[in-house]
């Protein structure tokens, strides 16, 4: 019976992983759809689509899925999605910023408001917390791509603003507006990066205790679980030891 129970646990875990993977691919496909609808179906002629495809590749989305998403988005019967940014506060005054792509603003807004309320937060007006974040681009290369000096030189030539290198990876940062140009220049010199993404980086953090950190993590997970949500960012700060305990639980 122990072996049978273990097998069921493994299958249950695999089922959760497969479901999470399918949800991730659906969100990546939605971003590709919006990129195509706002430009051209050719990544070489559409910088947003190029970034969306790069993000999909970084998550190991199959090539067939990517091509199918582009082809479907080029059709006349594709759903129209609205880009919406939601802002709010979590437990302890933590700032939270949510990016969504929705075909029903009322549905999405209502669902996210319920999640905020459930975990001790509240949805706020647009602009309430965005000033606490910087909209930046990040390009990541594996450490094997080159030495720190080589990567620094390439980043400077490409127009990046900062480079951080350690034993695992090279992380290059640039302004959001320059992301497409910088990533294309780096790819031409260094090859395809491990990831290319636009994100909201907190400029100031809010320290919270372990209980509030636990509630914040549940709030973020609840927001990320919504099908319309693409990305969630926050500025909460806890010690590494506390975070390790919470994520291991």
N, C-alpha and C positions, 0 to 999 in steps of 0.2 A: 504493500500500500504506500510505503514511503516513496518508492520509485515512481509510482503512478502519480502521487501528489506532486513530486518534483517535476515530472513531465508536464503536468497541468500548469504549474507555476511558470515554467519556461515558455509554454505556448501562450499563456496569458500575457506574459511580458513581451513576447514577440508580437502579439496582436496589438498591444499598446504602441510598440515601436513602429509597426507598419501603419497604424492609424495616424501617428504623429508625422510620419514621413509623407503620407498622402495629403495631410493638411498643409504641410510645408510646400509641397509641390503645387498645390492648388493656389496658394498665396503667391508663389513665384510666377505661375502662369497668369494670374490676375495682373501683376505688375507688367508683364510682357504685353498683355492685352492693352492696357492703358498707354504704354509706350508706343505701340503700333498705331492706336487710334489717334494719338496726338502728333504723329509724325509719319515716317515711311516704314515699310516692312523690312527694310534693309539695314542691318546693324551698322554698316559702314557709313550710311547716310543719316543715321538717327542715333545721336549720342545716348539718349535715355534708353533706347532699346539695347544698345551695346552694353551698357551697364547692367541692365536687367538680365541679359543673357550671361554676362560674366558672373553675376550673383547666382544664377541658376546652376551654372557649371561648378561653382565653388561648393554647392550643396549636392553635387553628384546627380543632378537631375538629368535623366537620359536625353541624348541628342534628339531622339524621335519625339519626345515630349515637348522639347523646346520648339522644334520645327512645326509640330502640330499646333502649338499655342499661337505661333506667329501666323500660320495659315488661317487658323480659325478667326483670329483678330482682324484679319484683312477682309473678312466677309461682311456683308451688309447686315446680317442678323445678329451680330455680336452685341452683348449687353453693354450698356453705357454705365461706367462707374464714375462716381464723384470722389475727388480727393478731399478728405476732411482731416483736419488736425484737431484733436481734443486735448484739453489741458485740465489738470486737476491736482488735488492734494491727497496724499495717503496719510496713514497714521503718523503722528508726530510732525506734521507739516511737510512731509516729503513731497517734492515736486515731481509730477508725472506727466509725461507728454506721450500722446498716442497718435500714430499715423494710421488712417484707415482708407480703404477703397470700398465705397458702398454704392449700391443701386437703390437704396432706400434710407435716406438720412434719418427719418423718424425712427425706423426700426433700430438702426445702429446706435443712435443717440440714447434711446431708451434702454437698450441692452447694456451699454457701457455705464450709464448712470446707475443701473441696478448693481453692477459689479462693484463700482466705487462704494456705494452705500453698504453693501454686504460686508465689506472688509474694513469699515471704519474710515473711509475716505469720502471725498465729495468732488463732483465735476464742477469746474470753474469756467469763467468766461475766457474767450480767446484772448491770448496775450497775458494771461495771469502768471504763467510760469515760463513762457518761451524765452523771456529775457535772461533767464538763469542758464540757458544752454547756447552753445555755438553750433551752427549748422556747418559741418565739415565733411570732407571726404577722406576715407582711409583706404590705402592700398597695402596689402600684405604679401610678402614673399617669404618662402621658406629660407632657413639659414643657408642651405646649400646653394642658393642662387648667387651668392658672392660674399666677399668679406664686407665688414662694416664700412671700410673706406670706399670700396667699389660702389656699394649701395648709396652712400652719401653723395658721391660724385654724380651718380645717375639721377638721384633725386633733385639735386641742385639744378642740373641741366634741364630736367623735366618741369621744374617750377614748383616743386613741393616745398612746404614751409617747415617741415620737421621730419626727422628720421630717428627712430628708436630701434636699436639692434640688441638682441641677446642670443643665447645659445639655441633658441628655437625658431626665431623668425625676425624679419625686418618689417617694421611698421612705419609707413610713410603717411604723413598728414598734409592735406592741402585745403584750400577753401572749397566750399561746396560748388561754387560757380566754375572752378577750374578742374573739377574732378575728371571730367571726360577727356580734356586735353592732356592733363598730367598722366592719367592712367594709360592713354594711348601712346604717349612718348616713352613711358617706362616699358610698356609691352614691346615696343619696337626695339628697345635696347637690351632688355633683360629676358624677354619671353613672357608668356602668360602668367599673371600673378595668381596667388592662391585665393585671393578674394579682393573684390572692389566693392565698396559700399559707401553710401551717404548716410550719415547719422547725426543725431543731436548729442553733443558732448557737454556734460554739466560743467559750468565754470565755477560753481560753488556747490558744496555738498552740505547735507543735513544729517548730523549724527543722531542715531536713534538707539534705544536699548534693544535687548534681544527679543522681547515680546513684540515690540512695534516692528522690528525687522522681520519677524516671522509673519506678521499680518501683511506687511508690505510685499513680501515674496508671494503670498497667496493672492494678493490683489493683482500683482503683475501677471501671475500665471492665469488668473481668471480673465484678464483682459486679452492676453495672448491667445487664449483658447477660442475667442470669438472669431468666426470665419471672416468677418470684414476687417479685422485688425491686421495690419502688415507689420508694424513695429511698435515697441513700447520702450521708453527711456525714462530713467529716474535719476535722482541725485542723492539717494539715501546712502549713508556710510555706516558701516559696522566694522569691528575688528575681523581679521582673517579667521581667528579661532571661532568666533561666533558664527560667521558665514559658513564655515566648514561644518559646524554642528547642525545648522539649519538645513543645509543642502543635503546632508547625509541622512537626515531624518526621514 
